[in-house]
């Protein structure tokens, strides 16, 4: 199990801030409460605004690490190794 802390909405905002991105440039709110409302919609996983943001964030910081971890776990479903996972966190 992977626990994202703070909750995913806060994680997204913090990653965007760390990358120097302005949420409004992606037509998303930089306010946590408003962003939470946007992410809780049924179709937020298909929302082009989030897709554009995540595409940019996927190459930066903690979001990059999360992507690498998920890719590793997906590709090594029953053969993942602790040492490999630790190496992802140390990069």
Biopython code that builds the backbone (N, CA, C, O; Angstrom):
import numpy as np
from Bio.PDB.StructureBuilder import StructureBuilder

atoms = [
    (1, "UNK", "N", (0.844, -1.165, 0.000)),
    (1, "UNK", "CA", (0.000, 0.000, 0.000)),
    (1, "UNK", "C", (0.898, 1.239, 0.000)),
    (1, "UNK", "O", (1.939, 1.274, 0.657)),
    (2, "UNK", "N", (0.474, 2.235, -0.741)),
    (2, "UNK", "CA", (1.206, 3.499, -0.808)),
    (2, "UNK", "C", (0.342, 4.571, -0.158)),
    (2, "UNK", "O", (-0.817, 4.758, -0.530)),
    (3, "UNK", "N", (0.907, 5.265, 0.804)),
    (3, "UNK", "CA", (0.207, 6.335, 1.487)),
    (3, "UNK", "C", (0.834, 7.650, 1.056)),
    (3, "UNK", "O", (2.033, 7.873, 1.226)),
    (4, "UNK", "N", (0.002, 8.511, 0.498)),
    (4, "UNK", "CA", (0.474, 9.836, 0.088)),
    (4, "UNK", "C", (0.098, 10.806, 1.193)),
    (4, "UNK", "O", (-1.074, 10.964, 1.535)),
    (5, "UNK", "N", (1.111, 11.446, 1.739)),
    (5, "UNK", "CA", (0.880, 12.347, 2.849)),
    (5, "UNK", "C", (1.606, 13.657, 2.574)),
    (5, "UNK", "O", (2.813, 13.615, 2.335)),
    (6, "UNK", "N", (0.968, 14.790, 2.591)),
    (6, "UNK", "CA", (-0.443, 14.964, 2.916)),
    (6, "UNK", "C", (-1.326, 14.306, 1.865)),
    (6, "UNK", "O", (-0.834, 13.753, 0.882)),
    (7, "UNK", "N", (-2.632, 14.372, 2.085)),
    (7, "UNK", "CA", (-3.571, 13.759, 1.146)),
    (7, "UNK", "C", (-3.251, 14.187, -0.278)),
    (7, "UNK", "O", (-2.593, 15.205, -0.494)),
    (8, "UNK", "N", (-3.709, 13.424, -1.231)),
    (8, "UNK", "CA", (-3.344, 13.629, -2.640)),
    (8, "UNK", "C", (-3.486, 15.078, -3.092)),
    (8, "UNK", "O", (-2.638, 15.581, -3.829)),
    (9, "UNK", "N", (-4.538, 15.748, -2.662)),
    (9, "UNK", "CA", (-4.753, 17.132, -3.095)),
    (9, "UNK", "C", (-3.620, 18.038, -2.607)),
    (9, "UNK", "O", (-3.089, 18.848, -3.366)),
    (10, "UNK", "N", (-3.265, 17.890, -1.346)),
    (10, "UNK", "CA", (-2.154, 18.670, -0.786)),
    (10, "UNK", "C", (-0.834, 18.293, -1.423)),
    (10, "UNK", "O", (0.023, 19.148, -1.645)),
    (11, "UNK", "N", (-0.668, 17.007, -1.718)),
    (11, "UNK", "CA", (0.538, 16.515, -2.379)),
    (11, "UNK", "C", (0.681, 17.158, -3.760)),
    (11, "UNK", "O", (1.769, 17.598, -4.131)),
    (12, "UNK", "N", (-0.400, 17.211, -4.507)),
    (12, "UNK", "CA", (-0.390, 17.824, -5.841)),
    (12, "UNK", "C", (-0.007, 19.301, -5.741)),
    (12, "UNK", "O", (0.832, 19.784, -6.501)),
    (13, "UNK", "N", (-0.626, 20.009, -4.804)),
    (13, "UNK", "CA", (-0.313, 21.436, -4.634)),
    (13, "UNK", "C", (1.149, 21.640, -4.260)),
    (13, "UNK", "O", (1.815, 22.518, -4.808)),
    (14, "UNK", "N", (1.646, 20.842, -3.338)),
    (14, "UNK", "CA", (3.039, 20.990, -2.896)),
    (14, "UNK", "C", (4.003, 20.671, -4.034)),
    (14, "UNK", "O", (5.016, 21.353, -4.192)),
    (15, "UNK", "N", (3.707, 19.653, -4.824)),
    (15, "UNK", "CA", (4.560, 19.318, -5.965)),
    (15, "UNK", "C", (4.568, 20.451, -6.983)),
    (15, "UNK", "O", (5.614, 20.793, -7.534)),
    (16, "UNK", "N", (3.403, 21.025, -7.228)),
    (16, "UNK", "CA", (3.317, 22.141, -8.177)),
    (16, "UNK", "C", (4.112, 23.332, -7.662)),
    (16, "UNK", "O", (4.842, 23.970, -8.420)),
    (17, "UNK", "N", (3.975, 23.630, -6.386)),
    (17, "UNK", "CA", (4.720, 24.760, -5.806)),
    (17, "UNK", "C", (6.224, 24.506, -5.875)),
    (17, "UNK", "O", (6.994, 25.401, -6.223)),
    (18, "UNK", "N", (6.638, 23.284, -5.544)),
    (18, "UNK", "CA", (8.062, 22.943, -5.590)),
    (18, "UNK", "C", (8.632, 23.072, -6.995)),
    (18, "UNK", "O", (9.799, 23.419, -7.171)),
    (19, "UNK", "N", (7.803, 22.791, -7.990)),
    (19, "UNK", "CA", (8.237, 22.875, -9.381)),
    (19, "UNK", "C", (8.118, 24.299, -9.924)),
    (19, "UNK", "O", (8.493, 24.569, -11.064)),
    (20, "UNK", "N", (7.595, 25.202, -9.102)),
    (20, "UNK", "CA", (7.447, 26.590, -9.530)),
    (20, "UNK", "C", (6.272, 26.809, -10.470)),
    (20, "UNK", "O", (6.251, 27.777, -11.229)),
    (21, "UNK", "N", (5.296, 25.910, -10.420)),
    (21, "UNK", "CA", (4.131, 26.022, -11.293)),
    (21, "UNK", "C", (3.025, 26.821, -10.617)),
    (21, "UNK", "O", (2.893, 26.820, -9.393)),
    (22, "UNK", "N", (2.249, 27.487, -11.424)),
    (22, "UNK", "CA", (1.092, 28.236, -10.945)),
    (22, "UNK", "C", (-0.146, 27.466, -11.380)),
    (22, "UNK", "O", (-0.395, 27.287, -12.572)),
    (23, "UNK", "N", (-0.911, 27.016, -10.403)),
    (23, "UNK", "CA", (-2.067, 26.163, -10.696)),
    (23, "UNK", "C", (-3.057, 26.832, -11.659)),
    (23, "UNK", "O", (-3.661, 26.174, -12.505)),
    (24, "UNK", "N", (-3.205, 28.128, -11.512)),
    (24, "UNK", "CA", (-4.150, 28.843, -12.370)),
    (24, "UNK", "C", (-3.747, 28.783, -13.848)),
    (24, "UNK", "O", (-4.595, 28.920, -14.730)),
    (25, "UNK", "N", (-2.450, 28.580, -14.115)),
    (25, "UNK", "CA", (-1.999, 28.423, -15.499)),
    (25, "UNK", "C", (-2.584, 27.154, -16.125)),
    (25, "UNK", "O", (-2.617, 27.013, -17.348)),
    (26, "UNK", "N", (-3.039, 26.244, -15.280)),
    (26, "UNK", "CA", (-3.642, 24.986, -15.740)),
    (26, "UNK", "C", (-5.152, 24.992, -15.507)),
    (26, "UNK", "O", (-5.815, 23.957, -15.572)),
    (27, "UNK", "N", (-5.676, 26.190, -15.233)),
    (27, "UNK", "CA", (-7.101, 26.383, -14.958)),
    (27, "UNK", "C", (-7.549, 25.577, -13.744)),
    (27, "UNK", "O", (-8.675, 25.082, -13.694)),
    (28, "UNK", "N", (-6.650, 25.453, -12.761)),
    (28, "UNK", "CA", (-6.931, 24.764, -11.507)),
    (28, "UNK", "C", (-6.700, 25.742, -10.366)),
    (28, "UNK", "O", (-5.947, 26.707, -10.500)),
    (29, "UNK", "N", (-7.352, 25.482, -9.252)),
    (29, "UNK", "CA", (-7.220, 26.379, -8.114)),
    (29, "UNK", "C", (-5.965, 26.078, -7.308)),
    (29, "UNK", "O", (-5.602, 24.918, -7.112)),
    (30, "UNK", "N", (-5.311, 27.126, -6.849)),
    (30, "UNK", "CA", (-4.171, 26.989, -5.962)),
    (30, "UNK", "C", (-4.591, 26.920, -4.501)),
    (30, "UNK", "O", (-3.750, 26.791, -3.612)),
    (31, "UNK", "N", (-5.892, 27.008, -4.255)),
    (31, "UNK", "CA", (-6.457, 26.910, -2.914)),
    (31, "UNK", "C", (-6.808, 25.451, -2.630)),
    (31, "UNK", "O", (-7.525, 24.820, -3.405)),
    (32, "UNK", "N", (-6.302, 24.917, -1.515)),
    (32, "UNK", "CA", (-6.482, 23.494, -1.208)),
    (32, "UNK", "C", (-7.949, 23.086, -1.170)),
    (32, "UNK", "O", (-8.319, 22.062, -1.745)),
    (33, "UNK", "N", (-8.777, 23.861, -0.510)),
    (33, "UNK", "CA", (-10.199, 23.502, -0.384)),
    (33, "UNK", "C", (-10.887, 23.471, -1.760)),
    (33, "UNK", "O", (-11.662, 22.561, -2.055)),
    (34, "UNK", "N", (-10.598, 24.459, -2.578)),
    (34, "UNK", "CA", (-11.196, 24.505, -3.919)),
    (34, "UNK", "C", (-10.651, 23.378, -4.801)),
    (34, "UNK", "O", (-11.396, 22.761, -5.563)),
    (35, "UNK", "N", (-9.348, 23.116, -4.691)),
    (35, "UNK", "CA", (-8.760, 22.034, -5.478)),
    (35, "UNK", "C", (-9.364, 20.691, -5.070)),
    (35, "UNK", "O", (-9.629, 19.844, -5.923)),
    (36, "UNK", "N", (-9.581, 20.497, -3.778)),
    (36, "UNK", "CA", (-10.190, 19.262, -3.295)),
    (36, "UNK", "C", (-11.552, 19.066, -3.935)),
    (36, "UNK", "O", (-11.891, 17.953, -4.337)),
    (37, "UNK", "N", (-12.332, 20.122, -4.034)),
    (37, "UNK", "CA", (-13.632, 20.034, -4.692)),
    (37, "UNK", "C", (-13.500, 19.617, -6.149)),
    (37, "UNK", "O", (-14.325, 18.864, -6.666)),
    (38, "UNK", "N", (-12.462, 20.110, -6.804)),
    (38, "UNK", "CA", (-12.237, 19.773, -8.214)),
    (38, "UNK", "C", (-11.791, 18.320, -8.377)),
    (38, "UNK", "O", (-12.204, 17.646, -9.320)),
    (39, "UNK", "N", (-10.954, 17.839, -7.467)),
    (39, "UNK", "CA", (-10.433, 16.474, -7.598)),
    (39, "UNK", "C", (-11.466, 15.425, -7.219)),
    (39, "UNK", "O", (-11.326, 14.261, -7.595)),
    (40, "UNK", "N", (-12.489, 15.810, -6.491)),
    (40, "UNK", "CA", (-13.484, 14.837, -6.037)),
    (40, "UNK", "C", (-14.597, 14.597, -7.047)),
    (40, "UNK", "O", (-15.491, 13.785, -6.807)),
    (41, "UNK", "N", (-14.547, 15.295, -8.173)),
    (41, "UNK", "CA", (-15.571, 15.052, -9.185)),
    (41, "UNK", "C", (-15.351, 13.679, -9.805)),
    (41, "UNK", "O", (-14.228, 13.177, -9.850)),
    (42, "UNK", "N", (-16.414, 13.091, -10.270)),
    (42, "UNK", "CA", (-16.371, 11.733, -10.812)),
    (42, "UNK", "C", (-15.409, 11.622, -11.985)),
    (42, "UNK", "O", (-14.766, 10.584, -12.144)),
    (43, "UNK", "N", (-15.291, 12.641, -12.799)),
    (43, "UNK", "CA", (-14.505, 12.560, -14.025)),
    (43, "UNK", "C", (-13.156, 13.268, -13.928)),
    (43, "UNK", "O", (-12.538, 13.533, -14.960)),
    (44, "UNK", "N", (-12.681, 13.581, -12.725)),
    (44, "UNK", "CA", (-11.412, 14.305, -12.621)),
    (44, "UNK", "C", (-10.252, 13.505, -13.218)),
    (44, "UNK", "O", (-9.256, 14.090, -13.642)),
    (45, "UNK", "N", (-10.369, 12.174, -13.255)),
    (45, "UNK", "CA", (-9.296, 11.362, -13.840)),
    (45, "UNK", "C", (-9.222, 11.500, -15.359)),
    (45, "UNK", "O", (-8.237, 11.074, -15.963)),
    (46, "UNK", "N", (-10.229, 12.077, -15.981)),
    (46, "UNK", "CA", (-10.222, 12.293, -17.422)),
    (46, "UNK", "C", (-10.097, 13.780, -17.768)),
    (46, "UNK", "O", (-10.143, 14.150, -18.941)),
    (47, "UNK", "N", (-9.942, 14.607, -16.776)),
    (47, "UNK", "CA", (-9.899, 16.055, -16.947)),
    (47, "UNK", "C", (-8.573, 16.474, -17.583)),
    (47, "UNK", "O", (-7.504, 16.191, -17.041)),
    (48, "UNK", "N", (-8.644, 17.144, -18.723)),
    (48, "UNK", "CA", (-7.439, 17.537, -19.451)),
    (48, "UNK", "C", (-6.565, 18.504, -18.648)),
    (48, "UNK", "O", (-5.350, 18.539, -18.838)),
    (49, "UNK", "N", (-7.166, 19.281, -17.761)),
    (49, "UNK", "CA", (-6.378, 20.210, -16.936)),
    (49, "UNK", "C", (-5.427, 19.435, -16.025)),
    (49, "UNK", "O", (-4.254, 19.787, -15.899)),
    (50, "UNK", "N", (-5.933, 18.386, -15.395)),
    (50, "UNK", "CA", (-5.094, 17.570, -14.524)),
    (50, "UNK", "C", (-4.058, 16.800, -15.341)),
    (50, "UNK", "O", (-2.909, 16.663, -14.923)),
    (51, "UNK", "N", (-4.466, 16.302, -16.497)),
    (51, "UNK", "CA", (-3.520, 15.569, -17.346)),
    (51, "UNK", "C", (-2.345, 16.450, -17.745)),
    (51, "UNK", "O", (-1.198, 16.002, -17.718)),
    (52, "UNK", "N", (-2.619, 17.704, -18.117)),
    (52, "UNK", "CA", (-1.544, 18.634, -18.487)),
    (52, "UNK", "C", (-0.622, 18.895, -17.299)),
    (52, "UNK", "O", (0.601, 18.903, -17.444)),
    (53, "UNK", "N", (-1.212, 19.107, -16.124)),
    (53, "UNK", "CA", (-0.422, 19.356, -14.927)),
    (53, "UNK", "C", (0.451, 18.152, -14.591)),
    (53, "UNK", "O", (1.643, 18.305, -14.323)),
    (54, "UNK", "N", (-0.130, 16.964, -14.603)),
    (54, "UNK", "CA", (0.622, 15.765, -14.239)),
    (54, "UNK", "C", (1.719, 15.450, -15.247)),
    (54, "UNK", "O", (2.762, 14.907, -14.882)),
    (55, "UNK", "N", (1.493, 15.784, -16.500)),
    (55, "UNK", "CA", (2.536, 15.561, -17.503)),
    (55, "UNK", "C", (3.776, 16.385, -17.171)),
    (55, "UNK", "O", (4.901, 15.896, -17.278)),
    (56, "UNK", "N", (3.567, 17.630, -16.772)),
    (56, "UNK", "CA", (4.688, 18.494, -16.406)),
    (56, "UNK", "C", (5.310, 18.022, -15.091)),
    (56, "UNK", "O", (6.534, 17.984, -14.963)),
    (57, "UNK", "N", (4.483, 17.668, -14.125)),
    (57, "UNK", "CA", (4.980, 17.261, -12.811)),
    (57, "UNK", "C", (5.679, 15.906, -12.824)),
    (57, "UNK", "O", (6.486, 15.623, -11.938)),
    (58, "UNK", "N", (5.387, 15.074, -13.803)),
    (58, "UNK", "CA", (5.942, 13.710, -13.815)),
    (58, "UNK", "C", (7.458, 13.675, -13.957)),
    (58, "UNK", "O", (8.073, 12.624, -13.775)),
    (59, "UNK", "N", (8.057, 14.798, -14.277)),
    (59, "UNK", "CA", (9.516, 14.838, -14.433)),
    (59, "UNK", "C", (10.194, 15.591, -13.291)),
    (59, "UNK", "O", (11.382, 15.905, -13.372)),
    (60, "UNK", "N", (9.438, 15.884, -12.220)),
    (60, "UNK", "CA", (9.979, 16.726, -11.159)),
    (60, "UNK", "C", (9.744, 16.130, -9.773)),
    (60, "UNK", "O", (8.640, 15.683, -9.459)),
    (61, "UNK", "N", (10.774, 16.128, -8.961)),
    (61, "UNK", "CA", (10.703, 15.862, -7.532)),
    (61, "UNK", "C", (9.943, 14.630, -7.091)),
    (61, "UNK", "O", (10.135, 13.532, -7.613)),
    (62, "UNK", "N", (9.075, 14.842, -6.117)),
    (62, "UNK", "CA", (8.351, 13.740, -5.503)),
    (62, "UNK", "C", (7.366, 13.085, -6.453)),
    (62, "UNK", "O", (7.120, 11.883, -6.357)),
    (63, "UNK", "N", (6.797, 13.860, -7.373)),
    (63, "UNK", "CA", (5.877, 13.276, -8.346)),
    (63, "UNK", "C", (6.637, 12.319, -9.260)),
    (63, "UNK", "O", (6.119, 11.266, -9.632)),
    (64, "UNK", "N", (7.863, 12.686, -9.619)),
    (64, "UNK", "CA", (8.704, 11.811, -10.436)),
    (64, "UNK", "C", (8.995, 10.521, -9.670)),
    (64, "UNK", "O", (8.941, 9.429, -10.234)),
    (65, "UNK", "N", (9.303, 10.659, -8.389)),
    (65, "UNK", "CA", (9.572, 9.486, -7.559)),
    (65, "UNK", "C", (8.340, 8.582, -7.465)),
    (65, "UNK", "O", (8.451, 7.360, -7.564)),
    (66, "UNK", "N", (7.179, 9.184, -7.276)),
    (66, "UNK", "CA", (5.946, 8.402, -7.211)),
    (66, "UNK", "C", (5.705, 7.666, -8.515)),
    (66, "UNK", "O", (5.325, 6.496, -8.508)),
    (67, "UNK", "N", (5.923, 8.343, -9.638)),
    (67, "UNK", "CA", (5.747, 7.712, -10.942)),
    (67, "UNK", "C", (6.712, 6.542, -11.108)),
    (67, "UNK", "O", (6.316, 5.469, -11.564)),
    (68, "UNK", "N", (7.975, 6.745, -10.741)),
    (68, "UNK", "CA", (8.962, 5.664, -10.844)),
    (68, "UNK", "C", (8.582, 4.478, -9.963)),
    (68, "UNK", "O", (8.719, 3.326, -10.374)),
    (69, "UNK", "N", (8.108, 4.759, -8.761)),
    (69, "UNK", "CA", (7.695, 3.691, -7.855)),
    (69, "UNK", "C", (6.515, 2.910, -8.416)),
    (69, "UNK", "O", (6.523, 1.679, -8.411)),
    (70, "UNK", "N", (5.510, 3.614, -8.894)),
    (70, "UNK", "CA", (4.335, 2.939, -9.453)),
    (70, "UNK", "C", (4.688, 2.143, -10.704)),
    (70, "UNK", "O", (4.196, 1.032, -10.899)),
    (71, "UNK", "N", (5.540, 2.712, -11.548)),
    (71, "UNK", "CA", (5.991, 1.985, -12.740)),
    (71, "UNK", "C", (6.728, 0.708, -12.334)),
    (71, "UNK", "O", (6.489, -0.361, -12.896)),
    (72, "UNK", "N", (7.619, 0.829, -11.358)),
    (72, "UNK", "CA", (8.375, -0.338, -10.898)),
    (72, "UNK", "C", (7.430, -1.410, -10.356)),
    (72, "UNK", "O", (7.551, -2.583, -10.706)),
    (73, "UNK", "N", (6.496, -1.008, -9.507)),
    (73, "UNK", "CA", (5.575, -1.984, -8.919)),
    (73, "UNK", "C", (4.682, -2.634, -9.978)),
    (73, "UNK", "O", (4.378, -3.824, -9.893)),
    (74, "UNK", "N", (4.268, -1.860, -10.959)),
    (74, "UNK", "CA", (3.443, -2.417, -12.039)),
    (74, "UNK", "C", (4.246, -3.406, -12.878)),
    (74, "UNK", "O", (3.724, -4.454, -13.260)),
    (75, "UNK", "N", (5.484, -3.096, -13.164)),
    (75, "UNK", "CA", (6.317, -3.960, -14.008)),
    (75, "UNK", "C", (6.899, -5.156, -13.267)),
    (75, "UNK", "O", (7.336, -6.123, -13.892)),
    (76, "UNK", "N", (6.908, -5.096, -11.947)),
    (76, "UNK", "CA", (7.482, -6.178, -11.135)),
    (76, "UNK", "C", (6.445, -6.654, -10.113)),
    (76, "UNK", "O", (6.745, -6.845, -8.935)),
    (77, "UNK", "N", (5.262, -6.832, -10.585)),
    (77, "UNK", "CA", (4.106, -7.101, -9.738)),
    (77, "UNK", "C", (4.368, -8.137, -8.640)),
    (77, "UNK", "O", (4.050, -7.895, -7.476)),
    (78, "UNK", "N", (4.930, -9.262, -8.993)),
    (78, "UNK", "CA", (5.131, -10.330, -8.011)),
    (78, "UNK", "C", (6.605, -10.586, -7.734)),
    (78, "UNK", "O", (6.959, -11.551, -7.057)),
    (79, "UNK", "N", (7.458, -9.722, -8.260)),
    (79, "UNK", "CA", (8.894, -9.932, -8.129)),
    (79, "UNK", "C", (9.621, -8.688, -7.617)),
    (79, "UNK", "O", (10.833, -8.569, -7.794)),
    (80, "UNK", "N", (8.906, -7.775, -6.993)),
    (80, "UNK", "CA", (9.568, -6.555, -6.518)),
    (80, "UNK", "C", (10.510, -6.872, -5.369)),
    (80, "UNK", "O", (10.275, -7.784, -4.575)),
    (81, "UNK", "N", (11.575, -6.098, -5.305)),
    (81, "UNK", "CA", (12.603, -6.299, -4.296)),
    (81, "UNK", "C", (12.711, -5.045, -3.420)),
    (81, "UNK", "O", (12.665, -3.920, -3.916)),
    (82, "UNK", "N", (12.854, -5.263, -2.125)),
    (82, "UNK", "CA", (12.987, -4.131, -1.199)),
    (82, "UNK", "C", (14.130, -3.210, -1.603)),
    (82, "UNK", "O", (13.986, -1.988, -1.563)),
    (83, "UNK", "N", (15.248, -3.780, -1.986)),
    (83, "UNK", "CA", (16.422, -2.978, -2.348)),
    (83, "UNK", "C", (16.123, -2.065, -3.539)),
    (83, "UNK", "O", (16.596, -0.929, -3.586)),
    (84, "UNK", "N", (15.347, -2.555, -4.490)),
    (84, "UNK", "CA", (14.986, -1.736, -5.652)),
    (84, "UNK", "C", (14.082, -0.577, -5.242)),
    (84, "UNK", "O", (14.232, 0.543, -5.731)),
    (85, "UNK", "N", (13.159, -0.852, -4.355)),
    (85, "UNK", "CA", (12.232, 0.186, -3.891)),
    (85, "UNK", "C", (12.989, 1.239, -3.082)),
    (85, "UNK", "O", (12.761, 2.438, -3.245)),
    (86, "UNK", "N", (13.876, 0.793, -2.227)),
    (86, "UNK", "CA", (14.690, 1.729, -1.444)),
    (86, "UNK", "C", (15.527, 2.604, -2.377)),
    (86, "UNK", "O", (15.681, 3.802, -2.140)),
    (87, "UNK", "N", (16.061, 2.008, -3.429)),
    (87, "UNK", "CA", (16.879, 2.770, -4.394)),
    (87, "UNK", "C", (16.054, 3.870, -5.063)),
    (87, "UNK", "O", (16.575, 4.952, -5.331)),
    (88, "UNK", "N", (14.801, 3.610, -5.328)),
    (88, "UNK", "CA", (13.931, 4.642, -5.927)),
    (88, "UNK", "C", (13.800, 5.835, -4.972)),
    (88, "UNK", "O", (13.846, 6.988, -5.400)),
    (89, "UNK", "N", (13.638, 5.548, -3.690)),
    (89, "UNK", "CA", (13.498, 6.625, -2.712)),
    (89, "UNK", "C", (14.804, 7.388, -2.478)),
    (89, "UNK", "O", (14.779, 8.553, -2.083)),
    (90, "UNK", "N", (15.915, 6.749, -2.714)),
    (90, "UNK", "CA", (17.209, 7.414, -2.492)),
    (90, "UNK", "C", (17.633, 8.271, -3.679)),
    (90, "UNK", "O", (18.502, 9.130, -3.528)),
    (91, "UNK", "N", (17.046, 8.062, -4.853)),
    (91, "UNK", "CA", (17.442, 8.834, -6.043)),
    (91, "UNK", "C", (17.040, 10.252, -5.926)),
    (91, "UNK", "O", (17.294, 11.043, -6.835)),
]
sb = StructureBuilder()
sb.init_structure("model")
sb.init_model(0)
sb.init_chain("A")
sb.init_seg("    ")
for serial, (resi, resn, name, xyz) in enumerate(atoms, 1):
    if name == "N":
        sb.init_residue(resn, " ", resi, " ")
    sb.init_atom(name, np.array(xyz, "f"), 0.0, 1.0, " ", f" {name:<3s}", serial, name[0])
structure = sb.get_structure()
